Amino acid sequence: MNRLILISGLMLFSFFFGAGNLIFPPMLGYTAQENMWVSMIGFSITGILLPYLTVIVVAYMNGGVESIGNKVHPVFGTIFAICIYASIGALYGIPRAANVAYEIGTKNVLPVHNQLTLIIFSAVFFLVVYLIALYPNRIIDNLGKYLTPILICIIAILCILVIINPEGSIGNAGGDFVQTPLVSGILEGYFTMDLVAALAFSVVIVQSFKLNGVNEPKLLVKNVVKAGFISAVLLFIIYFALAYVGATTDQTGFKDGTDILTFNSLRVFGALGNLIFGIIVILACLTTCIGLVNACSAFAMKKLPKISYKLFVLIFSILGFIVSTLGLELILEIAVPLLTFIYPTSIVLVLISLLSIFISFEMKYSFIIPTIATLIISLLQILNDFNLIKVLNVVYAHFPLANIQLAWLIPFIVCLLIGIIIDFFYAKSQTEMT
């Protein structure tokens, strides 16, 4: 069992650690400099702790993403789950993983970059994804035993070599990291949107334990907590190491974490640097994509049981291939509004679900009121981002924290307290009546 937990933890780590997770921390360290440690603590809260709590909540509910949304209303639960899998699946997460693997992983390796090379790369990429995702009972072995250890080893070697022989010394912080390093780190972790991915990946990890004979609810949750902890610790160590790589990079003019890691790969590995960095990115994207295809196929089969899991794997692999050839910019244009709409709601539902585990009375309005408020404010944010209705833009601007895209946070806390009070007195009245 301990071996299964370890391999499951490695698999979960591989799901989370995509290309975005690879390039965020170096840029944070590069900008935060002397305030890197404080900033990374903030990053860990939203980039590691929240996704970890999400995995635990879904395991505890033992009903997948839908079970969380059903607390508001069954119809809402279904729509919410579909939006989650659409946003991290065929519309965004799956094709984005392939496109990022191509754009970054082969940036300095392939001599030519055009539509044809993108199509060829995507075809090979999704063939590998399809073949591995085809057998869900083997995913834990393919990822946990083989691909993830290779990924971790390559990243570890890069980080250790840079830490032993840093390019420069840590200097003065820049940007928002000068005055508010903790808050800036929290926002950086927030923008990874890993909590949405965790809603899907947690289902995969739960299912992997069930396929290995772990069906007793308490034991299942216990094992998921342990596997999730392994994943969280690995993410924590590697994120901090990557941030340190960025903080000790003296060269100026880097626009993102990709440039920082490419520079350091060339510096410590020489001519092989581009190839090694390309392998890191492609492996990170590949493992994430396999997890997403598996999660989306399992959910679709649950909704349409007459269609086999293997056919859904083929469908999502083909869809991912088609959309990935459209290019990263178009993919972002399609998906960003949807993610903006559902991400705050996802956080709200996870936090309330976590709270409900420790509250004795039934929580009904505690789910409904904050969720509705968050949905409305998220809609206002989208209208504001696209500047569609100027009157509503003024309304949105008056919300606290609207300038950092957290306009939903204060209303959520207020509405949650109102909902808890209503639920408490309703439960009390029901007890008195009986």
N, C-alpha and C positions, 0 to 999 in steps of 0.2 A: 504493500500500500504506500509506503514512504517513497518508493521508486516511482509509482504512478503519480503521486503528488508533485514530486520534483520535475518529472517530464511534463506534467500538465502546467506547472508554473513557467517552465521554459517556453512552452507553446503559447501561453497567454502573453508572455513578454514579447514574443515574435509578432503576435497580432498587433499589439500596441505600437511597437517600434517600427513605424514607417519612415518614409523619407522626411516628412515634416518634423517628426520627433528627432531625427538625426541632425537637422540644420537649425532648429530653434535655439538649443542651448549654447552652441558656439557663438552665435550672434549676440545672445544675451550677455555672455561673459565678455565678449569683445566691447560691448557698449557699457556694461555696468562696472567693469574693471574692479576697483577696490571694494565696491559694494556688491560684488558678485555673490558672496556667500548669503547675504541677506536676501538678495533678489531671487536666488535659487530656492531658498526656503519658501518664498511666495509662489514661485513656479511649481514647486512640489505639491503645494496645497491643492491647486486647481488642475495640475497636469498629472499628478500621481494619486493623491489621496481621494479626490472625488471619483475618478474612474474605478479605483479599488473599492470604495464604498458601494458604487453602482453594481459591481460584480457580486458583492455580498447580498445586496438588496434583492437582485433578480434571483439568486440562488435561494434566498429565504422565501420569496414569494412562490417559487417553484412553478411558475406559469409563463415565464418569458416576459418579453416587453409588454405584451398585451395586458398581463395581469396588473401592471402598474397603472396603465391608462384606464383600466376597468374600474378603478377606485373612483374615478370621476363619473363615468357612464360607460356601459359596454360598447355602445356605438363609437364613442370617443376613443375607447381603448383600441378598437380595430383600426380606426383612421390614423391614430397616433402611431401605431405599430407600422402601418403601411408607409407613412411619411418617413419614419426612422429608416426602414429598410430601403426605401427609394433614394433617400439622401445619401446614405453611406454605401448603397449598392450600385445599381446600374446607372443612376443619374450622376453619381459623383465619385464615391469612394473607390469603386472597382476600376473604372477607366482612368481616374486620377493617378492611382498607384502605378498603372502601366505607363502612363504618359510621363510621370515624374521619373520613373526608372529609365525611360528613354532620354528625356531632356537632360537629366543630371548624370545618370549612370554612364551614358555613352558620349557625354559632351566633348570630352577631350580624347576619346578613344577611337571613335569612327571618323574616318577622313571626310566623309560626306554626310550631311544631314538634310534630308528632304522628305517629301511625302511618302516616297517609295520605301526609304529606309525605316520610317516610322511604321508603315504597314507591315513590313517584314519582321521588325522587332516585336511588334504587338502580337503578330500571329504566333511567333515562337513563345513569347511570354505567356499568352493565354493557353497555349497547348500544354505547357508545363503546369499552369494553374489547374486546368481541367483534369489532367491525369492524376494529380495529387488529391484534389478536392473530390474526385469521383468516389473515393472510398473513405467515408468519414471515420470508420473504425481504425484506419491506418494513419489518419492525420496526426494524431498524438505522437506516433512513432516517427513519421516523416519530418515533422517540425521539431518536436521536443528532443528527439535523439540526434538528428543530423543537421538540418539547416540552421536552427537556432544556435547550437554550440559553435558552428562555423562563423556565423555572424558575430557572436559575442567575442570570439577569439581574435578576429580581424580588428574589430573596434578596440579591444583591450590592448592589442599590440601597438596600434596607432597612438592611443592615449598615453600608454606607458612610455613610449619612446619620446613623445612630445614633453611629458612631465619631467623625464630624466634630462632632456636636452631642450629646454624651452627656447623659443625664438627671441623672447624679450622678457621684460618684467611687468608686473601688474602696475598700472598707472592710475590716473584720475578718471572717475566716472563721467559719463556724458549723458546728454538728453534727460529724460524723465528719471533716470536712475540716480541722479545727483541728489534730488530732494526727497523722492518717494521710492526708494529701491524696493521695499517690500510690496507696495501696491502695484508697482510696475511689473514685478515678477509674477504676482497673482494674475494680472491681466494677460501677460504672455502665456501663462499656463491655460488660462480661460480660452484664449484664441486658438489653442490646439484643437479644441472641440473633441477631445478624447472621450468625454463622458458619453457622447452620442454613440461612438464606436463601442464603448463598454457595454451599452445596452444590448448590442448584437453579440459581441464576443463572449459575454457572460453566458449566453444561451449555449454557445458552442462548448464552453468549458464544462457546464453542467451536463450537457448531453454526453460528453466524452467520459465523464465519471459513470453515468448511467449505463453506457455501453460496456463498461468494465465491471458491471455488477453492483455499483454503489447506488442503491435506490432508497435506503432509509433516510428520511428528510433531515434529521439532526446530523447524521454522519455525512450526508451530502454537503450540507452547509459548512460543516467543520472542515472537510477536505477542500472545498472551494476557498474558504478563508485562508488556509495554509498555502494553497497553490497561488492565490492572489497575492499573498504576502511575499512569496518568492519573486514573483513578477515585479512587485512594487520595489523591493530592495534592489533588484538588478537595474530597474529604470533609474532609481535614485543614484546609484553609484555611477552609472554610465552618463546620466545627465550632468552630474557634477564634474565628471572627468572631461566631458566635451566642453562644458562651460569654462573650465580651467584652460583648455586648449585655446579657446577664443580669447580669454583674458590675457594670456601670455603671448599673443600675436601682436607684434609691434607695427607691422606694416600697415599703412593707411590706405583708405580707398575701397575697402571691402564692402559690398552691398548686402551680402547675406551670408549665412552659414556655409553655403555650398562653396563659395570662393575661399573662405577661411580653411575649410577642411581639405579642399583641393591643394591649396598652397602648402599646408602642413604635410599632406601626403607626399607631395613632390620633395619637400625638404628632408623628410626622414627616410623615405623609400627610394629617392632618386627617380630614375626613368620609369620605374614600375609604379610610381605614385598614382598616376591617372588610372591605371588599370585596377589597382587595389581599391581606390576610392570608388570606382565604377562598380566593382563587385559588391562593396558594402551597400551602396544605394540600391542596386538591383535585388540583392538578397532581402533587404529591409522591405522593399515594395512587394516583392514576391510573396513573402510570408504573410504580410498584411492582406494582400489580395486573396490568397487561398482561404484565410479566415473569413473574409467578407463573402466570398462565393458560397462557402459552406453554410454560413449563417443565413444568407438570403434564400438559399435553396431549401434549407430546413423549414424556414418560416413559410415559404410558398407552398411546400408540400403539405404543411399543416392546414393551410387554407384550401388547397385543392388536392386532396388525398388521392384522387384518381390518376394524377400525373406523378410519375416516379421521381424520386430524388435525383437519379442520374440524368434524367431528361432536363430537370431544372438546372443542374450544374452546367449542362451543355448550353441551355438558353442564356444563363447569366454570363457564361464565358464568351459566347458569341456577341451578346449585347455589349459587354465590356470592350470587346475587340472593336466593334463598330464605332462606339462613342469615343473610344480612345484616339481613333484616327482623326477626330474633329479638331484636336489640339487642346492644349491646357486652358487657354484663354476662354474659349467658348464653353468648355466644361464648367469653369468657374462662374461664368455669366448665368448658366442654367441653374447651378446648385446653390450659390451663395444666398439668394433670397429665401430659399426653402430652409437652409441651415439656420439663417438668422431668425426665422419664424419658430423653428422647433427646438433650438438649443436651450434658450432660457426655460422653456416649458419642461424640457427633459431634466434640467437641473432641479427645478422646483418639485417635480414628481418624485425624483430620487430622494431628495432631502426630506420631503413629507413622509415618504414610505419608510425611510430610515427611522424617523421620529416615531412613526406608528408602531414600530417593533417594541418600543419601550413604554408606550402609553396603554393603560388598561382598558379605557373605554373606546368604543368604536368611533373612528374618525371618518366622517362623511363630508360635512361642510368644510372641514380643514383641507380636504382635497379640492373640492369644487370651487370655492371662492378664490383662493390664491391662483389656481390654474386658469380660471377665466380672466382674472386681472392680468396675469402674465401674457396670455394669448393676445389680449387687446393691446397691451403696450408693445409687444413684439410686432404686431401689425402696424402700429404707429411708427415704429422704428423703420420698417421696410418702406412705408410711404415717405418717411423723412429722407431715407437714403436715396430714393429715386426722385425726390422733390415733386411728388405728384399732386398733393393738396396742401397749399401753403398755410391755410388756416390750421390744419392738423399738425403741421410742422411746428407752429408756434406753441401748440398745446404740448407736443412731445418735448420741446426744448425746456419747458418749465419743470419737468420731472427731475428730481435729484439724480446725479450721476449720469445724466443723458449724454454728456460730453465724452464719456468713456464707454458708451454702449452698455451701461448697467442700469438703465432707467427702470427696469423691472424689479430691482433688488429691494428697495425700501417699500414699495407697494406690496411686494410679496410678503415681507415680514409682518407688515400691518394686517394684511388680509389673513395670514396664517393665524395670528393671535385672535382675530375676530372669529375665525372658523373654529379654533380650539375652544373658545369660550362658549360658542353656540353648542358644539358637540358635548361639552362637559355638562352644561345645564340640561340638555336634552336627555343624556344618559342618566343624569340624576333624577329627572322627572319620571323616567321610565322605571327606575328602581323603586321609587316611592309608590308608584301605581301598583307595582307587583307586591 
